[in-house]
C-alpha cells in the first residue's frame, strides 16, 4: 500500500473502519464499533449486578448471550441440545471437632494454634507415622517425582507448599509462573493415589518466613461470616478427594522432622536441589493424630456454548474455539463492579465474531473446521468454567486445533509508578505508550499459533509477545491456561492491566472501542485461517521459558 493511502486510512480509521484495516475472512466487516459498544453497554450495565458467579445478574447475562447465539442461527454446543454447559462449584465451611495432636508437641490443639484445616482435603481422621516428601509434586512431563518409588501407604505425608525455584525464571517448571502441579488439591490427590492417610502442608521457610499469627491465618481461611466473594473450586475436583489435609506451623514441622537428623530449612535446600524430586524421607517415630470436619456446599456454574459446524467431512470433527469469560465481581453496597473490560470486552468480542461467522454462512461461506464460541463462567474464581470444559469437552481435546482467548481487550495497558502489588512484575508504562498495542500471551508454548496471529494482523496493531515468564503470573490468569495444560495450542489477547482493573470504575464509557474493534477483527481473521488451513499449530514442550 502506498504511503499516502496508509496515512489517509489511519487518519479516518475511527469513521471509516469498514473500509480500512479489513481482513480477508468473510464477515470481517460486520464487526463494528457501534455493535460492540451497544452490546457492552448492555452486558456491563448496572442491571446485570456485576455478574458475580451464581448470581441472578450472571444468569441474566447468560440468557441474553444464549438468545443472541440463537438469533444468529448458531448450533447449541452445551448439554442436551442447549447452549448451556452446567457444572458444580464447591465451597466450604468449617465443621465441628477439628483437632491436631503432634507427637512431642503437647496435647491436642484446636485450629488457630499452630495449624488450620485445608479445604484441599476432605472431612476425615488419620493417625500414624509421618514421612516427608519434599514439595509433594509429581510432574511426568518433566520427569519429576517427589515420591520416586517409595510407598506412603497409611502414612501422613508432610510437604512444602508451592514448588522448587518459585522465584527463579529458570526453574524446572514454568519459570516464575506458578505450575499447575503445585496446586494444593493436586498435591493432596497425588498423595491419596499413593495411599497416604492425610497431608500436612508447611511453609517453604527456606524461601520465605512462616506465618506469624496462626489465629489470624485460621480466621482468614475460615471466617465466621460468609465472604462477599466466596472461594470456589470445581466440584469435579473436590469430589475426588477423600483424605484430610491441614496446614501446620514451621514449629510443629520442626518437631516432626527432627527424626530425619535435619532441620526444616536443610530439608528445603535439599528439595530445591533435587532435579527429579526429593523422594520420601523417613522421619522416625514422628506421628500425628488429625481430625478434620469440613462442610461442603455447591453453587451452580454455567458456560454458554455455541458453534457453527465445519463444511469439510474430514475436518469438521476438529474445532477452533473463540472464548472469553462473562463473570465478574458483583456488588459491594452501592458499588457495582461492572467488569466492562474484564471481561465484558472479550465476551462481546466473541459475540461479534459469532455474528461474522453467521453472516458468512448465510452467504454460503462456511469454515472447513467447526468453530465454537465459548463464554466461560467462574474465570474470576480460578478459571473454573474453562477447566470444567477440559474435563467434559464437546470435541476431543486432541481435535481442538486452537483456543483464542479474549480477556481485557478494551483498554490500554497502564502501570502507574505506585501501583502496588496488583501490578507486581510489570514495568511502569503509560496508557499512551500502549494506545495501539495488545499483548499476546502463550506465544512461547505455541510459537506456530502466535505466528498465525501475527500473519493475520492486517489491522495496524502492535502485537507484544511478552509476559509468558513474568512474576505477575499473568500467563495462568485467564482461560487459555487450562487448554495449554491439556495439550491444546492457545493464546490470550490481552491489552493489559490498568488502574481501573477490578474496581467499580471498569465501566463501558471508558472502553477504547476503535482499538477493541480491530482486535476482535484480528481474532476473527486468525480463527478463519486456523479453521481452513490444511495443517494445524503444535504445542511446544514444557519447561522454563525465556523471561519476559
MARVEXPA-744778 format. One line per field, with one value per residue (C-alpha): y, z, x; residue number from 1; residue in three letters. Coordinates in nm, 3 decimals. Layout:
N
c2 = [Y ...]
c3 = [Z ...]
c1 = [X ...]
num = [NUM ...]
residuo = [ALA ...]
***
This chain:
548
c2 = [0.000 0.346 0.575 0.835 0.568 0.442 0.794 0.854 0.520 0.578 0.934 0.831 0.494 0.580 0.691 0.458 0.136 -0.091 0.042 0.031 -0.250 -0.515 -0.880 -1.130 -1.355 -1.338 -1.137 -0.946 -0.610 -0.687 -0.643 -0.276 -0.028 0.053 -0.308 -0.376 -0.059 -0.133 -0.489 -0.388 -0.116 -0.387 -0.653 -0.416 -0.222 -0.186 -0.405 -0.705 -0.653 -0.705 -1.064 -1.243 -1.622 -1.781 -1.451 -1.355 -1.093 -1.354 -1.578 -1.282 -1.227 -1.596 -1.593 -1.274 -1.425 -1.753 -1.563 -1.381 -1.708 -1.850 -1.543 -1.591 -1.944 -2.099 -2.459 -2.521 -2.677 -2.727 -3.002 -3.190 -2.966 -2.638 -2.352 -2.418 -2.643 -2.676 -2.774 -2.756 -2.506 -2.624 -2.406 -2.497 -2.401 -2.541 -2.807 -2.901 -3.113 -3.021 -3.105 -3.199 -3.375 -3.382 -3.624 -3.440 -3.109 -3.138 -3.234 -3.182 -2.838 -2.654 -2.475 -2.144 -2.281 -2.353 -2.513 -2.487 -2.731 -2.710 -2.704 -2.904 -3.204 -3.380 -3.447 -3.734 -3.854 -4.002 -4.114 -4.257 -4.210 -3.911 -3.909 -3.612 -3.586 -3.257 -3.048 -3.344 -3.277 -3.530 -3.389 -3.665 -3.412 -3.301 -3.640 -3.501 -3.714 -3.626 -3.977 -4.181 -4.549 -4.506 -4.616 -4.382 -4.620 -4.549 -4.262 -3.893 -3.702 -3.373 -3.148 -2.793 -2.550 -2.409 -2.551 -2.552 -2.236 -2.048 -1.715 -1.845 -1.766 -2.078 -2.312 -2.664 -2.596 -2.284 -2.033 -1.782 -1.875 -2.099 -2.452 -2.648 -2.939 -2.721 -2.664 -2.785 -3.013 -3.171 -3.248 -3.400 -3.611 -3.737 -3.835 -4.003 -4.202 -4.330 -4.448 -4.159 -4.124 -3.744 -3.449 -3.175 -2.858 -2.632 -2.304 -2.333 -2.149 -2.166 -1.927 -1.710 -1.665 -1.877 -1.745 -1.516 -1.516 -1.851 -1.727 -1.463 -1.708 -1.951 -1.678 -1.568 -1.925 -1.998 -1.669 -1.674 -1.480 -1.570 -1.386 -1.140 -1.329 -1.694 -1.909 -2.184 -2.493 -2.732 -2.986 -3.236 -3.184 -3.184 -3.496 -3.691 -3.605 -3.841 -3.777 -3.484 -3.214 -2.931 -2.650 -2.659 -2.416 -2.443 -2.501 -2.815 -2.927 -2.893 -3.130 -3.381 -3.368 -3.398 -3.772 -3.718 -3.556 -3.237 -2.910 -2.797 -2.543 -2.808 -3.029 -2.733 -2.679 -3.050 -3.035 -2.729 -2.910 -3.236 -3.203 -3.502 -3.493 -3.547 -3.888 -3.989 -3.932 -4.135 -3.924 -4.197 -4.200 -3.875 -3.918 -3.717 -3.762 -3.542 -3.490 -3.253 -3.165 -2.960 -2.887 -2.885 -2.661 -2.615 -2.325 -2.377 -2.266 -2.224 -2.197 -2.064 -2.253 -2.229 -2.340 -2.339 -2.679 -2.717 -2.798 -3.044 -3.404 -3.489 -3.181 -3.094 -3.302 -3.064 -2.735 -2.383 -2.218 -1.843 -1.773 -1.519 -1.510 -1.326 -1.338 -1.056 -0.938 -0.842 -0.552 -0.416 -0.192 0.084 -0.005 -0.213 -0.392 -0.371 -0.552 -0.374 -0.450 -0.759 -0.935 -0.776 -0.667 -1.022 -1.153 -0.909 -0.974 -1.343 -1.247 -1.021 -1.296 -1.534 -1.285 -1.258 -1.636 -1.642 -1.379 -1.555 -1.884 -1.717 -1.612 -1.966 -1.923 -2.197 -2.283 -2.625 -2.697 -2.637 -2.308 -2.286 -1.965 -2.017 -1.788 -1.929 -1.894 -1.855 -1.728 -1.483 -1.771 -1.974 -2.029 -2.291 -2.286 -2.339 -2.607 -2.786 -2.782 -2.951 -3.228 -3.258 -3.126 -3.138 -3.214 -3.426 -3.208 -3.386 -3.249 -2.894 -2.701 -2.382 -2.170 -1.795 -1.623 -1.258 -1.111 -0.737 -0.613 -0.281 -0.053 0.048 -0.114 0.135 0.058 0.357 0.424 0.344 0.071 -0.171 -0.548 -0.578 -0.469 -0.686 -0.770 -0.520 -0.225 0.124 0.232 0.486 0.424 0.645 0.417 0.124 0.309 0.085 -0.233 -0.564 -0.842 -1.200 -1.447 -1.816 -1.750 -1.948 -2.255 -2.241 -2.032 -2.154 -2.026 -1.695 -1.668 -1.732 -1.440 -1.217 -1.311 -1.228 -0.878 -0.660 -0.416 -0.198 -0.328 -0.354 -0.711 -0.750 -1.102 -1.077 -1.188 -1.565 -1.592 -1.297 -1.275 -1.111 -1.472 -1.334 -1.637 -1.857 -1.594 -1.643 -1.913 -2.012 -2.170 -2.487 -2.555 -2.514 -2.752 -3.007 -3.002 -2.751 -2.460 -2.143 -1.773 -1.485 -1.146 -0.907 -0.531 -0.533 -0.420 -0.064 0.131 0.057 -0.320 -0.491 -0.163 -0.007 0.225 -0.052 0.084 0.076 0.451 0.409 0.148 0.223 0.086 0.169 -0.041 -0.308 -0.344 -0.406 -0.667 -0.859 -0.840 -0.983 -1.270 -1.342 -1.331 -1.566 -1.805 -1.823 -1.905 -2.179 -2.321 -2.352 -2.437 -2.777 -2.804 -2.705 -2.547 -2.758 -2.715 -2.668 -2.862 -2.770 -2.633 -2.296 -2.021 -1.700 -1.440 -1.157]
c3 = [0.000 -0.090 0.197 0.117 0.125 0.464 0.606 0.480 0.616 0.961 0.988 0.908 1.086 1.355 1.096 0.809 0.987 0.749 0.460 0.635 0.801 0.675 0.697 0.419 0.629 0.513 0.752 0.899 0.807 1.019 1.335 1.416 1.693 1.718 1.773 2.026 2.215 2.221 2.342 2.608 2.743 2.789 2.936 3.173 3.279 3.648 3.592 3.547 3.906 3.836 3.711 4.022 3.999 4.100 4.095 3.918 3.729 3.579 3.498 3.319 3.122 3.029 2.899 2.699 2.536 2.454 2.298 2.075 1.971 1.891 1.690 1.481 1.397 1.572 1.685 2.061 2.195 2.557 2.746 2.590 2.289 2.482 2.482 2.849 2.999 3.371 3.647 4.023 4.203 4.551 4.855 5.216 5.574 5.888 6.083 6.447 6.625 6.436 6.627 6.578 6.806 6.712 6.897 7.114 7.093 7.375 7.366 7.114 6.952 6.820 6.483 6.505 6.745 6.500 6.238 6.033 5.813 5.436 5.210 4.961 5.184 5.292 5.618 5.790 6.055 6.034 6.292 6.245 6.136 5.930 5.628 5.436 5.056 4.958 4.767 4.708 4.333 4.053 3.701 3.443 3.162 3.338 3.477 3.827 4.114 4.482 4.576 4.348 4.405 4.777 4.933 5.163 5.221 5.554 5.628 5.689 5.432 5.529 5.235 5.149 4.986 4.638 4.422 4.372 4.218 4.271 4.213 3.960 3.592 3.502 3.738 3.607 3.592 3.433 3.535 3.773 3.659 3.928 3.791 3.797 3.974 4.282 4.347 4.693 4.575 4.311 4.574 4.803 4.519 4.427 4.791 4.810 4.493 4.659 4.963 5.204 5.501 5.523 5.407 5.611 5.438 5.579 5.453 5.249 5.525 5.338 5.085 5.299 5.666 5.838 5.924 6.224 6.352 6.325 6.488 6.216 5.943 6.060 6.077 5.724 5.596 5.782 5.856 6.094 5.844 5.474 5.234 4.986 4.716 4.806 4.735 4.496 4.342 4.089 4.237 3.989 4.155 4.518 4.462 4.407 4.746 5.036 5.281 5.524 5.486 5.705 5.726 6.018 6.158 6.099 6.474 6.459 6.139 6.306 6.577 6.312 6.101 6.397 6.343 5.998 6.155 5.952 6.013 5.806 5.631 5.545 5.401 5.198 5.047 4.960 4.798 4.594 4.461 4.374 3.998 3.961 4.301 4.655 4.730 5.056 5.377 5.688 5.999 6.258 6.534 6.428 6.442 6.437 6.517 6.290 6.278 6.021 5.971 5.660 5.530 5.150 4.963 4.593 4.366 4.001 3.722 3.357 3.038 2.731 2.417 2.051 1.727 1.351 1.205 0.958 0.595 0.538 0.623 0.711 0.930 1.086 1.395 1.462 1.631 1.677 1.998 2.034 2.403 2.683 3.031 3.137 3.518 3.733 4.096 4.172 4.400 4.731 4.890 4.640 4.426 4.113 3.967 3.607 3.456 3.121 3.029 3.250 3.065 2.909 2.629 2.542 2.577 2.330 2.110 2.095 2.013 1.731 1.588 1.608 1.414 1.148 1.102 1.094 0.821 0.620 0.649 0.526 0.218 0.167 0.324 0.580 0.758 0.689 1.061 1.327 1.515 1.873 2.053 2.425 2.712 3.026 3.379 3.703 3.545 3.831 4.076 3.922 3.550 3.664 3.368 3.122 3.346 3.354 2.976 2.951 3.171 2.965 2.617 2.338 2.095 2.184 2.312 2.064 1.793 1.929 1.688 1.891 2.162 2.103 2.434 2.464 2.814 2.878 2.520 2.579 2.743 2.712 2.947 3.217 3.508 3.745 3.940 4.274 4.151 4.436 4.445 4.184 3.923 4.060 3.799 3.540 3.423 3.475 3.149 3.033 2.857 2.573 2.513 2.462 2.268 1.964 2.133 2.261 2.431 2.303 2.587 2.539 2.245 2.396 2.436 2.080 1.851 1.540 1.667 1.765 1.413 1.265 1.470 1.359 0.994 1.032 1.165 0.882 1.137 1.217 1.573 1.771 1.896 2.207 2.275 2.644 2.996 2.940 3.213 3.436 3.811 3.755 3.692 3.413 3.190 3.415 3.499 3.214 3.032 2.776 3.059 3.111 2.738 2.736 3.031 2.837 2.521 2.319 2.146 2.299 2.311 2.509 2.354 2.647 2.635 2.988 3.339 3.427 3.744 3.696 3.691 3.944 4.063 4.018 3.761 3.499 3.310 2.940 2.891 2.947 2.673 2.367 2.112 1.798 1.902 2.050 1.715 1.539 1.797 1.752 1.376 1.422 1.631 1.371 1.091 1.274 1.359 0.995 0.892 1.155 1.062 0.694 0.692 0.576 0.881 1.243 1.507 1.754 2.121 2.231 2.520 2.884 3.098 3.166 2.912 2.834 3.098 2.996]
c1 = [0.000 0.134 0.240 -0.031 -0.302 -0.181 -0.188 -0.540 -0.665 -0.520 -0.645 -1.001 -0.993 -1.245 -1.502 -1.425 -1.334 -1.527 -1.313 -0.975 -0.785 -1.025 -0.938 -0.992 -1.216 -1.579 -1.794 -1.500 -1.654 -1.960 -1.752 -1.813 -1.760 -2.127 -2.232 -1.954 -2.042 -2.415 -2.357 -2.108 -2.333 -2.597 -2.370 -2.187 -2.497 -2.578 -2.883 -2.651 -2.534 -2.165 -2.225 -2.097 -2.078 -2.408 -2.598 -2.919 -2.721 -2.491 -2.788 -2.946 -2.625 -2.605 -2.962 -2.900 -2.589 -2.767 -3.055 -2.810 -2.648 -2.991 -3.090 -2.775 -2.878 -2.579 -2.597 -2.615 -2.295 -2.397 -2.580 -2.872 -2.911 -2.894 -2.645 -2.559 -2.294 -2.367 -2.128 -2.088 -1.870 -1.773 -1.709 -1.652 -1.723 -1.565 -1.747 -1.706 -1.445 -1.127 -0.812 -0.448 -0.201 0.167 0.391 0.641 0.450 0.197 -0.169 -0.446 -0.466 -0.768 -0.742 -0.560 -0.299 -0.022 -0.243 -0.561 -0.755 -0.704 -1.007 -0.800 -0.870 -1.187 -1.363 -1.187 -0.946 -0.598 -0.346 0.000 0.357 0.468 0.701 0.840 0.802 0.966 0.713 0.480 0.489 0.460 0.501 0.564 0.614 0.932 1.033 0.983 0.851 0.891 0.779 1.003 0.937 0.869 0.542 0.348 0.059 -0.109 0.129 0.067 0.272 0.438 0.532 0.626 0.384 0.449 0.731 1.109 1.252 0.929 1.107 1.361 1.292 1.491 1.304 1.238 0.866 0.712 0.975 0.819 0.468 0.317 0.295 -0.030 0.137 0.189 -0.182 -0.282 -0.563 -0.339 -0.078 -0.340 -0.477 -0.129 -0.065 -0.406 -0.338 -0.020 -0.212 -0.147 -0.381 -0.353 -0.142 0.026 0.146 0.417 0.560 0.881 1.069 1.400 1.237 1.007 0.912 0.650 0.305 0.350 -0.011 -0.185 -0.503 -0.540 -0.442 -0.708 -0.973 -0.883 -0.909 -1.233 -1.417 -1.712 -1.925 -1.963 -1.736 -1.884 -1.696 -1.664 -1.360 -1.457 -1.309 -1.456 -1.690 -1.545 -1.206 -1.313 -1.524 -1.203 -1.051 -1.126 -0.839 -0.796 -0.533 -0.407 -0.156 0.087 0.340 0.713 0.746 0.529 0.701 1.042 0.922 0.817 1.135 1.371 1.395 1.549 1.857 1.795 1.620 1.323 1.544 1.803 1.531 1.411 1.754 1.774 1.431 1.534 1.842 1.664 1.630 1.398 1.228 1.345 1.200 1.032 1.230 1.159 1.101 1.149 0.891 0.720 0.343 0.022 -0.344 -0.558 -0.933 -1.086 -1.453 -1.539 -1.888 -1.908 -2.152 -2.224 -2.311 -2.411 -2.181 -2.279 -2.073 -2.256 -2.150 -2.249 -2.090 -2.100 -2.024 -1.740 -1.808 -1.525 -1.630 -1.269 -1.210 -1.545 -1.466 -1.178 -1.261 -1.127 -1.253 -1.300 -1.357 -1.394 -1.549 -1.863 -1.843 -1.706 -1.711 -2.069 -2.162 -2.042 -2.301 -2.374 -2.072 -2.125 -1.826 -1.946 -1.646 -1.671 -1.312 -1.282 -1.425 -1.727 -1.495 -1.393 -1.748 -1.899 -1.595 -1.688 -2.047 -1.927 -1.706 -2.004 -2.214 -1.943 -1.943 -2.322 -2.340 -2.069 -2.257 -2.576 -2.381 -2.253 -1.906 -1.851 -1.525 -1.378 -1.340 -1.603 -1.575 -1.703 -1.798 -1.742 -1.838 -1.678 -1.813 -1.612 -1.290 -1.251 -1.280 -0.997 -1.071 -1.319 -1.558 -1.274 -1.120 -1.454 -1.480 -1.139 -1.282 -1.603 -1.520 -1.776 -1.492 -1.192 -0.910 -0.684 -0.912 -0.908 -0.688 -0.658 -0.813 -0.821 -0.895 -1.000 -0.980 -0.949 -0.922 -1.099 -0.841 -0.475 -0.224 -0.126 0.107 0.139 0.462 0.298 0.067 0.131 0.108 -0.165 0.093 0.375 0.637 0.512 0.719 0.581 0.417 0.162 -0.166 -0.042 0.257 0.018 -0.252 -0.217 -0.098 -0.226 -0.032 -0.025 0.038 0.108 0.341 0.630 0.409 0.278 0.503 0.321 -0.013 0.146 0.287 -0.057 -0.189 0.098 0.041 -0.330 -0.256 -0.382 -0.521 -0.220 -0.196 0.126 0.145 0.360 0.480 0.563 0.467 0.490 0.755 0.683 0.637 0.298 0.185 -0.032 0.011 -0.201 -0.461 -0.708 -0.899 -0.635 -0.433 -0.642 -0.614 -0.237 -0.218 -0.422 -0.215 -0.419 -0.241 -0.385 -0.309 -0.452 -0.529 -0.487 -0.442 -0.303 -0.387 -0.481 -0.576 -0.949 -0.888 -1.118 -1.266 -1.613 -1.451 -1.431 -1.731 -1.831 -1.786 -1.409 -1.357 -1.140 -1.386 -1.188 -0.887 -1.109 -1.284 -0.955 -0.856 -1.181 -1.133 -0.782 -0.915 -1.182 -0.926 -0.687 -0.969 -1.078 -0.720 -0.698 -1.037 -0.942 -0.572 -0.450 -0.222 -0.258 -0.032 0.160 0.236 0.595 0.744 0.707 0.986 1.150 1.084 1.276 1.197 0.967]
num = [1 2 3 4 5 6 7 8 9 10 11 12 13 14 15 16 17 18 19 20 21 22 23 24 25 26 27 28 29 30 31 32 33 34 35 36 37 38 39 40 41 42 43 44 45 46 47 48 49 50 51 52 53 54 55 56 57 58 59 60 61 62 63 64 65 66 67 68 69 70 71 72 73 74 75 76 77 78 79 80 81 82 83 84 85 86 87 88 89 90 91 92 93 94 95 96 97 98 99 100 101 102 103 104 105 106 107 108 109 110 111 112 113 114 115 116 117 118 119 120 121 122 123 124 125 126 127 128 129 130 131 132 133 134 135 136 137 138 139 140 141 142 143 144 145 146 147 148 149 150 151 152 153 154 155 156 157 158 159 160 161 162 163 164 165 166 167 168 169 170 171 172 173 174 175 176 177 178 179 180 181 182 183 184 185 186 187 188 189 190 191 192 193 194 195 196 197 198 199 200 201 202 203 204 205 206 207 208 209 210 211 212 213 214 215 216 217 218 219 220 221 222 223 224 225 226 227 228 229 230 231 232 233 234 235 236 237 238 239 240 241 242 243 244 245 246 247 248 249 250 251 252 253 254 255 256 257 258 259 260 261 262 263 264 265 266 267 268 269 270 271 272 273 274 275 276 277 278 279 280 281 282 283 284 285 286 287 288 289 290 291 292 293 294 295 296 297 298 299 300 301 302 303 304 305 306 307 308 309 310 311 312 313 314 315 316 317 318 319 320 321 322 323 324 325 326 327 328 329 330 331 332 333 334 335 336 337 338 339 340 341 342 343 344 345 346 347 348 349 350 351 352 353 354 355 356 357 358 359 360 361 362 363 364 365 366 367 368 369 370 371 372 373 374 375 376 377 378 379 380 381 382 383 384 385 386 387 388 389 390 391 392 393 394 395 396 397 398 399 400 401 402 403 404 405 406 407 408 409 410 411 412 413 414 415 416 417 418 419 420 421 422 423 424 425 426 427 428 429 430 431 432 433 434 435 436 437 438 439 440 441 442 443 444 445 446 447 448 449 450 451 452 453 454 455 456 457 458 459 460 461 462 463 464 465 466 467 468 469 470 471 472 473 474 475 476 477 478 479 480 481 482 483 484 485 486 487 488 489 490 491 492 493 494 495 496 497 498 499 500 501 502 503 504 505 506 507 508 509 510 511 512 513 514 515 516 517 518 519 520 521 522 523 524 525 526 527 528 529 530 531 532 533 534 535 536 537 538 539 540 541 542 543 544 545 546 547 548]
residuo = [UNK UNK UNK UNK UNK UNK UNK UNK UNK UNK UNK UNK UNK UNK UNK UNK UNK UNK UNK UNK UNK UNK UNK UNK UNK UNK UNK UNK UNK UNK UNK UNK UNK UNK UNK UNK UNK UNK UNK UNK UNK UNK UNK UNK UNK UNK UNK UNK UNK UNK UNK UNK UNK UNK UNK UNK UNK UNK UNK UNK UNK UNK UNK UNK UNK UNK UNK UNK UNK UNK UNK UNK UNK UNK UNK UNK UNK UNK UNK UNK UNK UNK UNK UNK UNK UNK UNK UNK UNK UNK UNK UNK UNK UNK UNK UNK UNK UNK UNK UNK UNK UNK UNK UNK UNK UNK UNK UNK UNK UNK UNK UNK UNK UNK UNK UNK UNK UNK UNK UNK UNK UNK UNK UNK UNK UNK UNK UNK UNK UNK UNK UNK UNK UNK UNK UNK UNK UNK UNK UNK UNK UNK UNK UNK UNK UNK UNK UNK UNK UNK UNK UNK UNK UNK UNK UNK UNK UNK UNK UNK UNK UNK UNK UNK UNK UNK UNK UNK UNK UNK UNK UNK UNK UNK UNK UNK UNK UNK UNK UNK UNK UNK UNK UNK UNK UNK UNK UNK UNK UNK UNK UNK UNK UNK UNK UNK UNK UNK UNK UNK UNK UNK UNK UNK UNK UNK UNK UNK UNK UNK UNK UNK UNK UNK UNK UNK UNK UNK UNK UNK UNK UNK UNK UNK UNK UNK UNK UNK UNK UNK UNK UNK UNK UNK UNK UNK UNK UNK UNK UNK UNK UNK UNK UNK UNK UNK UNK UNK UNK UNK UNK UNK UNK UNK UNK UNK UNK UNK UNK UNK UNK UNK UNK UNK UNK UNK UNK UNK UNK UNK UNK UNK UNK UNK UNK UNK UNK UNK UNK UNK UNK UNK UNK UNK UNK UNK UNK UNK UNK UNK UNK UNK UNK UNK UNK UNK UNK UNK UNK UNK UNK UNK UNK UNK UNK UNK UNK UNK UNK UNK UNK UNK UNK UNK UNK UNK UNK UNK UNK UNK UNK UNK UNK UNK UNK UNK UNK UNK UNK UNK UNK UNK UNK UNK UNK UNK UNK UNK UNK UNK UNK UNK UNK UNK UNK UNK UNK UNK UNK UNK UNK UNK UNK UNK UNK UNK UNK UNK UNK UNK UNK UNK UNK UNK UNK UNK UNK UNK UNK UNK UNK UNK UNK UNK UNK UNK UNK UNK UNK UNK UNK UNK UNK UNK UNK UNK UNK UNK UNK UNK UNK UNK UNK UNK UNK UNK UNK UNK UNK UNK UNK UNK UNK UNK UNK UNK UNK UNK UNK UNK UNK UNK UNK UNK UNK UNK UNK UNK UNK UNK UNK UNK UNK UNK UNK UNK UNK UNK UNK UNK UNK UNK UNK UNK UNK UNK UNK UNK UNK UNK UNK UNK UNK UNK UNK UNK UNK UNK UNK UNK UNK UNK UNK UNK UNK UNK UNK UNK UNK UNK UNK UNK UNK UNK UNK UNK UNK UNK UNK UNK UNK UNK UNK UNK UNK UNK UNK UNK UNK UNK UNK UNK UNK UNK UNK UNK UNK UNK UNK UNK UNK UNK UNK UNK UNK UNK UNK UNK UNK UNK UNK UNK UNK UNK UNK UNK UNK UNK UNK UNK UNK UNK UNK UNK UNK UNK UNK UNK UNK UNK UNK UNK UNK UNK UNK UNK UNK UNK UNK UNK UNK UNK UNK UNK UNK UNK UNK UNK UNK UNK UNK UNK UNK UNK UNK UNK UNK UNK]
***
